[in-house]
Amino acid sequence: MNRKMQAGKSTKGSAQKKVDWKTLEIVHPDAAGIDVGGSEHWVAISPDRDPEPVRRFGCFTVDLREMARWLIDKGVRSVALQSTGVYWMPVLEVLEQHGIEVFLVNAQHTKNVPGRKSDVQECQWLLKLHAFGLLNNSFQPNDEIRVARSLWRHRGDLVAEAGSAVQRMQKALTEMNVQLSNVLSDLSGVSGMNIVQAILEGERDPQALAALVMPGVKATPEDIAKSLEGNWREELLFVLRQHLELYRIYQEKIADCDLQLRKHLESLGSKVAGQSQPLGPRPTGKKIARNAPAFDLRSELYRITGIDWSQINGIDVLTAQTVIAEVGAELSAFASEKHFASWLGLCPTNEQSGGKILNRRTRKVVNRATVAFRNAARTLLRSQSYLGAQYRRLRTRLGAPKAITAMARKLACLFYRLMKHGQQYVDKGTAYYEAKYREQQIRLLTKRAQKLGLQVVIPQTA
């Protein structure tokens, strides 16, 4: 009994042994922490480097340069700052110009410690964590990819605004009881724009307006003429004219953005040399997207990456451009495809406690590349390909949400392999997947039958 009590006391004492945090190894001795704000930035360095180790700097460029010079004078070589809104971008740019290593850290990794309510305490806390190497640096593409990312995101905003203008035009027509949406699938098409322009020029005859419709429209001329009878209120016509002008302005800005994007893509390095026409005809069944750039984006991406993205099921040219604009054409920052999928938030978390898995849900990640892969996975529903057959199988077994996440991860891994190894994609087809799946099921049934003492007999097909 005494031995058990003594053993219990020794075990309890060893479990409650205090940890000497002073013995932690300093990973970044020349470190600093910056709490980024909208109007001011607080910077903390080691107290043995300056009598005033915590200082406040303004947000103007002159203040940022002064902050960088002060850090260099005090021997700081590495700085940690949080990715707060867009306020960190000028700070990172100025510090990198002065040769200082910048660690852009996720605010979620540092916010869970209570008691730090002021900016002064926040920057000191960042300094301590960074000095001990407890903060991970976020992925940041190089400057060339940043330019492409800014242009592509801006173009996406312009396309969204143009779409909103079309919706507001449709609303004005509906308020005038012009039911054009019941006979035309897209108001921004040639037929829709011709009719809207004629209405604004004063044409009110339904037959004359219906005659402006292109031959490919499925609705009959009688139905189109019926839909073009309205009340023609003056204030709604004014609203319609305003939104049409805005739509055309957005189209002009999109064209200007395409020129700038093409100029930048042409300045990037090429992986295909000595071939003026490297690509063959576009694959059958794949059409050019409506909101695609005016130039040949397919050829430009092939020149930059060496991969014809139009040949890959699910990943079209626009999806590839979105991902490349976010992560770049070189994926050396990611050690493997698993790291890449985890960064995209397409892997389960597997939170454990006491040996039990508490949560398997994927992390909530706000990433345009992740959204692009998810949208690409949705397009595989009716794809007669290997990936399409696999997605339909997963959708039947797991349901649509989980199947989309699983296929988005598979597409991300496929993207990583193609970019890393430069191999061309070859689709093995639906029949190959069905045969492979059948063989897998036969093997599983055979193993289960052997455990039950049974035998599986496969009939011979003639």
TISE-406831 format. One record per residue (C-alpha): residue in three letters; z negated, x, y. Coordinates in steps of 0.05 Angstrom, whole numbers, padded with zeros to 5 digits, always signed. Layout:
REM residues N
ALAZXY;...
END
This chain:
REM residues 462
MET+00000+00000+00000;ASN-00017+00056+00048;ARG+00047+00093+00031;LYS+00088+00030+00047;MET+00053+00022+00113;GLN+00063+00095+00131;ALA+00137+00091+00111;GLY+00144+00028+00154;LYS+00111+00062+00213;SER+00156+00124+00208;THR+00219+00081+00203;LYS+00198+00040+00262;GLY+00182+00102+00303;SER+00249+00134+00288;ALA+00286+00069+00307;GLN+00250+00066+00374;LYS+00261+00139+00391;LYS+00284+00146+00462;VAL+00353+00173+00477;ASP+00357+00229+00528;TRP+00414+00207+00572;LYS+00411+00272+00610;THR+00442+00307+00550;LEU+00508+00269+00558;GLU+00566+00316+00567;ILE+00600+00318+00634;VAL+00674+00306+00622;HIS+00698+00305+00695;PRO+00654+00352+00735;ASP+00697+00346+00798;ALA+00695+00270+00800;ALA+00690+00217+00853;GLY+00685+00141+00853;ILE+00719+00094+00903;ASP+00703+00021+00913;VAL+00767-00009+00940;GLY+00766-00065+00990;GLY+00812-00103+01036;SER+00787-00073+01102;GLU+00746-00012+01080;HIS+00736+00036+01022;TRP+00670+00067+01000;VAL+00674+00136+00968;ALA+00619+00171+00929;ILE+00618+00244+00906;SER+00565+00288+00875;PRO+00504+00297+00920;ASP+00506+00372+00912;ARG+00575+00376+00945;ASP+00558+00344+01012;PRO+00495+00323+01051;GLU+00528+00255+01060;PRO+00556+00241+00990;VAL+00574+00168+01003;ARG+00622+00153+01060;ARG+00661+00095+01087;PHE+00735+00100+01104;GLY+00782+00050+01134;CYS+00844+00021+01101;PHE+00897+00049+01149;THR+00942+00105+01126;VAL+00909+00155+01173;ASP+00841+00137+01143;LEU+00868+00145+01072;ARG+00896+00214+01088;GLU+00829+00234+01119;MET+00794+00210+01056;ALA+00841+00251+01012;ARG+00830+00314+01054;TRP+00755+00304+01051;LEU+00757+00298+00975;ILE+00799+00361+00969;ASP+00753+00400+01015;LYS+00694+00380+00971;GLY+00728+00403+00908;VAL+00743+00335+00878;ARG+00800+00335+00828;SER+00793+00268+00794;VAL+00779+00199+00824;ALA+00763+00132+00792;LEU+00779+00066+00827;GLN+00784-00006+00804;SER+00849-00046+00803;THR+00827-00096+00856;GLY+00884-00141+00877;VAL+00938-00099+00910;TYR+00890-00060+00954;TRP+00888-00001+00906;MET+00963+00013+00910;PRO+00963+00050+00977;VAL+00900+00088+00957;LEU+00931+00111+00892;GLU+00996+00132+00926;VAL+00962+00174+00980;LEU+00915+00207+00930;GLU+00972+00225+00883;GLN+01011+00254+00941;HIS+00953+00301+00954;GLY+00950+00323+00881;ILE+00887+00285+00860;GLU+00884+00255+00791;VAL+00871+00180+00796;PHE+00840+00138+00741;LEU+00857+00065+00752;VAL+00805+00028+00712;ASN+00798-00044+00692;ALA+00744-00080+00732;GLN+00722-00118+00669;HIS+00698-00052+00639;THR+00649-00040+00695;LYS+00627-00109+00720;ASN+00578-00127+00664;VAL+00521-00084+00691;PRO+00474-00126+00734;GLY+00440-00105+00798;ARG+00499-00071+00834;LYS+00513-00117+00892;SER+00536-00071+00948;ASP+00597-00028+00956;VAL+00554+00034+00963;GLN+00522+00023+00895;GLU+00589+00005+00864;CYS+00624+00070+00883;GLN+00563+00110+00858;TRP+00565+00073+00792;LEU+00639+00088+00785;LEU+00624+00161+00799;LYS+00572+00164+00743;LEU+00616+00129+00692;HIS+00676+00171+00708;ALA+00637+00237+00707;PHE+00613+00222+00636;GLY+00683+00201+00613;LEU+00664+00129+00600;LEU+00724+00098+00636;ASN+00794+00092+00608;ASN+00855+00103+00652;SER+00902+00043+00657;PHE+00976+00052+00642;GLN+01019+00065+00703;PRO+01095+00077+00698;ASN+01129+00131+00737;ASP+01157+00122+00807;GLU+01228+00106+00783;ILE+01202+00048+00740;ARG+01157+00024+00797;VAL+01219+00015+00840;ALA+01255-00024+00786;ARG+01192-00065+00773;SER+01185-00084+00847;LEU+01259-00104+00852;TRP+01258-00144+00787;ARG+01194-00180+00805;HIS+01221-00197+00874;ARG+01285-00223+00842;GLY+01244-00267+00796;ASP+01208-00296+00856;LEU+01274-00310+00891;VAL+01301-00345+00829;ALA+01237-00387+00825;GLU+01243-00407+00898;ALA+01316-00426+00888;GLY+01295-00470+00830;SER+01243-00503+00873;ALA+01295-00518+00926;VAL+01338-00552+00873;GLN+01279-00594+00851;ARG+01266-00616+00923;MET+01340-00635+00930;GLN+01333-00676+00867;LYS+01272-00710+00895;ALA+01308-00728+00960;LEU+01366-00758+00920;THR+01318-00798+00877;GLU+01283-00826+00939;MET+01352-00849+00962;ASN+01362-00880+00893;VAL+01420-00834+00878;GLN+01407-00825+00804;LEU+01450-00763+00795;SER+01400-00733+00746;ASN+01417-00786+00695;VAL+01490-00764+00690;LEU+01486-00689+00707;SER+01442-00641+00669;ASP+01440-00590+00726;LEU+01445-00607+00800;SER+01458-00534+00818;GLY+01523-00533+00778;VAL+01592-00538+00807;SER+01596-00614+00800;GLY+01527-00625+00830;MET+01538-00579+00890;ASN+01606-00611+00904;ILE+01576-00681+00905;VAL+01516-00660+00949;GLN+01562-00625+00999;ALA+01608-00686+01002;ILE+01548-00732+01014;LEU+01524-00689+01071;GLU+01595-00689+01101;GLY+01592-00765+01104;GLU+01626-00788+01040;ARG+01595-00853+01014;ASP+01648-00881+00967;PRO+01621-00876+00895;GLN+01690-00870+00865;ALA+01709-00813+00912;LEU+01644-00777+00897;ALA+01653-00787+00822;ALA+01722-00756+00826;LEU+01689-00689+00846;VAL+01658-00681+00777;MET+01686-00626+00733;PRO+01722-00646+00668;GLY+01668-00619+00622;VAL+01615-00671+00641;LYS+01597-00717+00583;ALA+01580-00779+00626;THR+01636-00830+00638;PRO+01666-00838+00707;GLU+01638-00909+00710;ASP+01566-00886+00699;ILE+01575-00829+00749;ALA+01600-00878+00801;LYS+01541-00925+00788;SER+01492-00868+00798;LEU+01521-00850+00866;GLU+01502-00914+00902;GLY+01441-00905+00946;ASN+01407-00926+01011;TRP+01428-00863+01050;ARG+01367-00859+01095;GLU+01377-00811+01153;GLU+01311-00774+01145;LEU+01324-00762+01071;LEU+01394-00737+01085;PHE+01363-00688+01135;VAL+01314-00664+01082;LEU+01371-00657+01032;ARG+01411-00615+01081;GLN+01351-00569+01095;HIS+01338-00556+01021;LEU+01412-00543+01007;GLU+01413-00491+01063;LEU+01351-00459+01035;TYR+01382-00458+00965;ARG+01443-00422+00992;ILE+01400-00372+01029;TYR+01362-00356+00966;GLN+01428-00346+00929;GLU+01450-00296+00982;LYS+01383-00259+00977;ILE+01389-00257+00901;ALA+01458-00226+00909;ASP+01431-00174+00957;CYS+01374-00159+00909;ASP+01425-00150+00852;LEU+01462-00098+00893;GLN+01398-00059+00906;LEU+01377-00064+00833;ARG+01445-00040+00809;LYS+01443+00018+00857;HIS+01375+00039+00831;LEU+01393+00031+00757;GLU+01455+00074+00768;SER+01410+00130+00794;LEU+01370+00132+00729;GLY+01386+00182+00674;SER+01435+00165+00619;LYS+01427+00171+00544;VAL+01500+00156+00530;ALA+01548+00210+00554;GLY+01623+00213+00554;GLN+01636+00139+00541;SER+01663+00097+00598;GLN+01664+00033+00555;PRO+01608+00041+00505;LEU+01601-00032+00486;GLY+01644-00079+00446;PRO+01652-00153+00456;ARG+01590-00196+00466;PRO+01563-00225+00401;THR+01585-00295+00384;GLY+01534-00349+00400;LYS+01502-00310+00456;LYS+01519-00334+00525;ILE+01505-00300+00591;ALA+01441-00329+00621;ARG+01450-00372+00683;ASN+01404-00330+00726;ALA+01431-00263+00701;PRO+01448-00211+00754;ALA+01519-00209+00781;PHE+01533-00140+00753;ASP+01540-00119+00680;LEU+01466-00109+00664;ARG+01482-00102+00590;SER+01523-00039+00600;GLU+01472-00009+00648;LEU+01414-00018+00599;TYR+01457+00011+00543;ARG+01470+00072+00585;ILE+01396+00080+00602;THR+01366+00066+00534;GLY+01424+00076+00485;ILE+01411+00008+00454;ASP+01455-00055+00457;TRP+01402-00107+00469;SER+01450-00165+00461;GLN+01454-00150+00387;ILE+01380-00163+00375;ASN+01359-00234+00357;GLY+01308-00262+00405;ILE+01309-00203+00454;ASP+01367-00214+00502;VAL+01387-00170+00560;LEU+01341-00205+00610;THR+01281-00198+00564;ALA+01296-00124+00554;GLN+01303-00113+00629;THR+01236-00148+00642;VAL+01199-00105+00591;ILE+01233-00040+00614;ALA+01216-00057+00687;GLU+01143-00063+00667;VAL+01133-00005+00618;GLY+01194+00039+00629;ALA+01245+00069+00582;GLU+01197+00122+00556;LEU+01138+00096+00516;SER+01103+00163+00507;ALA+01040+00134+00539;PHE+01029+00092+00476;ALA+01011+00131+00413;SER+01040+00080+00365;GLU+01068+00010+00362;LYS+00998-00016+00347;HIS+00973+00013+00413;PHE+01032-00018+00448;ALA+01019-00087+00418;SER+00945-00082+00434;TRP+00960-00065+00507;LEU+01004-00127+00510;GLY+00947-00170+00483;LEU+00984-00191+00420;CYS+00932-00167+00370;PRO+00868-00201+00347;THR+00803-00176+00378;ASN+00761-00177+00313;GLU+00694-00179+00349;GLN+00640-00163+00299;SER+00564-00168+00297;GLY+00522-00152+00237;GLY+00583-00141+00194;LYS+00610-00211+00209;ILE+00673-00225+00249;LEU+00655-00271+00307;ASN+00722-00278+00342;ARG+00794-00262+00323;ARG+00829-00291+00384;THR+00876-00248+00423;ARG+00854-00223+00491;LYS+00876-00259+00554;VAL+00925-00211+00585;VAL+00965-00224+00648;ASN+01027-00184+00634;ARG+01100-00202+00648;ALA+01122-00162+00587;THR+01077-00204+00543;VAL+01105-00269+00572;ALA+01176-00242+00560;PHE+01161-00228+00486;ARG+01129-00296+00477;ASN+01189-00331+00507;ALA+01235-00290+00463;ALA+01195-00311+00402;ARG+01205-00385+00420;THR+01280-00377+00420;LEU+01280-00357+00346;LEU+01267-00429+00323;ARG+01341-00443+00310;SER+01365-00371+00301;GLN+01403-00361+00236;SER+01376-00291+00227;TYR+01322-00252+00190;LEU+01274-00259+00248;GLY+01290-00333+00256;ALA+01276-00347+00182;GLN+01210-00309+00187;TYR+01189-00347+00249;ARG+01204-00414+00218;ARG+01163-00394+00157;LEU+01104-00373+00200;ARG+01110-00436+00242;THR+01105-00480+00181;ARG+01045-00443+00154;LEU+01006-00426+00217;GLY+01030-00474+00270;ALA+01070-00460+00333;PRO+01018-00424+00376;LYS+00998-00373+00324;ALA+01069-00364+00299;ILE+01093-00349+00370;THR+01039-00296+00378;ALA+01055-00265+00311;MET+01130-00262+00325;ALA+01118-00236+00396;ARG+01079-00179+00365;LYS+01135-00166+00315;LEU+01186-00164+00372;ALA+01142-00117+00411;CYS+01137-00070+00352;LEU+01212-00075+00342;PHE+01222-00058+00416;TYR+01177+00002+00409;ARG+01213+00029+00347;LEU+01281+00021+00380;MET+01260+00055+00444;LYS+01221+00110+00408;HIS+01272+00128+00354;GLY+01337+00105+00386;GLN+01363+00069+00324;GLN+01409+00010+00329;TYR+01385-00058+00304;VAL+01417-00087+00242;ASP+01403-00160+00224;LYS+01396-00170+00149;GLY+01406-00245+00154;THR+01370-00308+00132;ALA+01392-00303+00059;TYR+01361-00234+00053;TYR+01294-00259+00080;GLU+01294-00320+00034;ALA+01309-00276-00027;LYS+01255-00226-00007;TYR+01205-00283+00004;ARG+01222-00312-00064;GLU+01209-00246-00099;GLN+01143-00240-00063;GLN+01121-00309-00086;ILE+01142-00294-00157;ARG+01100-00231-00158;LEU+01039-00270-00132;LEU+01048-00325-00183;THR+01055-00274-00239;LYS+00989-00241-00220;ARG+00953-00307-00216;ALA+00982-00328-00284;GLN+00959-00263-00316;LYS+00888-00275-00292;LEU+00890-00344-00324;GLY+00920-00319-00388;LEU+00987-00352-00375;GLN+01058-00327-00369;VAL+01111-00343-00317;VAL+01180-00357-00344;ILE+01237-00352-00295;PRO+01299-00391-00316;GLN+01364-00353-00317;THR+01414-00380-00268;ALA+01486-00387-00292;
END
